[in-house]
Amino acid sequence: MTSYANELSQQKSAVPEGNGRFARQRPVWVIVSVLIAVEIISAFETSMMFAAIPTLITEFDSNASTVGWAVTAFLLVSAASAAVCGRLGDMYGRERILMVLLAVAALGSIVSAVGDSLTSIIIGRAIQGVAGAILPLCIGLAREHLPASRVPVAVALISGSAVAAGSASLLVAGLLIDNASWHMIFVVAAVYAVFALLLVWFVLPWRRPIGTSEKIDYLGAVGFAGAVAAILLGVNKSQAWGWSDARTLGLILGGIVALTLFVRWELRIPSPIINVRLFTDRKFSLTMLATVAIAAGPLGVITMIIPIIMQTPSTGDFGLGLSATHAGWLSFIGSLFGFACTPLSGRISAAVGSRASMLLGTSLFIVGIVVMLTAHHSVVAMTAMVVVVSVASAFAYTAIPNLIVESVPEHNTSETTGTNAVLRTAGQGVGTSIATMLLAFAATPLAGINMVGGMLIVLSVVTIGITLLIPRTVRTV
């Protein structure tokens, strides 16, 4: 990574002539560092609530189902905003939309911090959900400001930072809750969001407004957000309600119908909020399909299974008997190994295409899952497994946006990576729901782990098959 930073320092961003922030010329390593720093707030706000849920249940004498809405509200807004705000960034300037989102995210953190009720926390978390669009905008800014030869590694670093920051946020949130109060996680999130906003305003180069004749598709934006929210809410609540429950089926089927109507509407108008015609491109559509497969499989489910094995008492058929703190530290250390490998993933993408990085990451997942199924009593083996899976996650998580960059025009980058985030979230929701059912209805806990492991291997093989069908072509503009 150091050698990459040295190479980047020799490159300058191409910025239009003008005054102030529009005339800035920054070394590429500065631009990449700023985008990583900005993306950290999104990763922190996504993961921090998992550490706070037990405390909030006790503090407000509530239950996991009610407190869980603080996670669900964020998830729903995050998924919808990723695509919609990504499109707005492509149209009106990613820097401008990014600053608005950071300001709104800071406001949401303040609402949650000063509130003394679950209602205010949930409302604040819903407002914070706009942070889901930060990663697509950062990827778009990397492609906008950096030389084409540097984009794959930069995208890998930015995407990989989300994985590492997500693991770190659990530790940071835990320390803040243990040594201060749950209010502090929102205070820190608000302060960091303001810090990120200042970085965008004072450090990042800006592209001069060029104007656009395109009109915002308000109806499409509302329809897409509603359809996505209904589907994700149904998937998210399926674990509590059951897949056959009328509420689950009503939300999912209603969302699918609304999404179908949305697609028909988008095909009729000249300036759609989501360019669904891009799905006719083979590389783009196969990338989206591979994303769903790997998200429903190892990328989305393995992080749920690893803590179960680590924290289950070692006296049973499986388990290491580690404390939650030790398990958290082990996962965090593994994520650091993964982040350290993100430049390698980017270099492979630059050299031979992102398809190779995706194949390598998925293959590593299979290796890690086999170790998990055969050595779940060994601390050494499970530690190695965590490292392998973390590296696999880094490769897959960084290959996906690079595959999208390879397949769409620059002006569609944030929109399409945002749409990909929606599909990834949906796939992860379906995968975790199925894994939860397998664990619940298995004859023994070990049988449940084995069935989930088998599911992950099958979906990994499916992902490899889809990825092999992805064309090698790379779009250069």
C-alpha positions, 0 to 999 in steps of 0.5 A: 500500500505504501508503494501505491501511495508513492506512485499516486503522489506523482499523479495530479488530478485533472481539474478544470481551470477556474477559481477556488475549489474548482481550480484545486489540484491535489495529488491523487493520494490526497483525493483517495485519502479524503474519499476513504475518510468520508466513506468511514462515516457511512460504514460507522453508522451502518454497524454501530447500532449492533453494539448498542442494541443490548444497551437500548433494550435494557435502558428503555425496558424494551425488546429486540424486535422494537429496538431492531427498528433502529437498524431496520429504519436505517437499512430501508432509507440507506438502500433507497437513497443509495440509488436515488442520491447516486443518480442525483450526484451523477446529474448535479455534481457528486460533491454537492450531493455528498455535502448535503448527505453528510449534513443530513447524516449529522442532523440524524445523529443529533436527533438520536443523541439528544432524544430520550426515547426509542422513537427519537432514536429510530427517527434519527436513524432513519435520517442517518440512512442517507449515508447509504449513498456515500459509497456510490458517490465516493466511487463516482468521484474517484472515477471523475477525478483520477487517471483511468489507470489509477481508478481500479486500485482507488475503488478497491481501497475506498470499498475495502475501507468500508469493510474494515471500518465496519468491523472497527465501528463495533469496537469503537461503539462498544468502548463508547457505550461501556465508558460513557453512554449510548448517547456518545456513539451518536455524538461521535457520528455527528462530529465525524460527519461534520469533519467529513463535510469540511474535508469535501468542502476545503480539500477535495477538488470540485468539478465546475457545474456544467448544467443539465437539461434533465429533469428529476424524475420525482415520481420514479424516485418515490416509486422506487424508494417505496418498492425497495422499502416494501421488499426489504422490510418484508425480507427483514421481518421474515425471520420474526413473522415467517415467510408464509405470514400475510404481512411478509408476503404482502410487503414482498409481493406488493413491492415486486408489483410496484417495482414492475410498474416502476420499470415500465415507467422508467422505460417511458421517460427521457430522464429516468431516476434509474437507467434500467436500460443499462440492464440490457448490457450483458456485463452489467446485468451479470455483475448484478446477478453475481452480486445477488448470489454472493450476497445471499451466500458467503458475503452476506451470511458468513459474518453471522455464522462466525460469531456463533461458532466463536462464542458457542461453548466448546463443550458442545459439538462445535464452538470455541467458547470465546467471549464477545469481546475476544470474538470482536477483536479477532474479527477486527484483526481479520478485517485488517488483513482484508483491507491490506489486500485491497490494493492487490485486488485493485492491481489485479483488476487493473492488470487483467480485469475485475472478473479475476478478483471476483473469482479469486475472492469467491474461491477463497470463500469456499476454502474458508467455509471448508475450514469452518465445517471441518475445524470448528473446534480449533482456535488456530484453524478458525483464526486462519479461517477468519483471515481467509474469509476477510481477504475473500470479502475484501476481494469480492467487495472491491471487485463488484464496484470495479466490475460496474466501473468497467461496464457503465459510462462515467456519468452513470457510475454513482447511480449504478453502484447505488443500484448494486448496493440495493441488490446486495442488501436484498440478497443479504437479507434473503440469505440471512433469513434462510440461514436463520431458518436452517439453524432454527429447524435443524435437528442439532446445532451442528447440523444447522451449521453444516446445512448453512455451510453447504448453502454457502458453498453452493451459492459460491459455486453459482457465483463463480459460474455467473462470473465466468460468463461476464465478458472481459471487455472494459469500458474506457469512458 
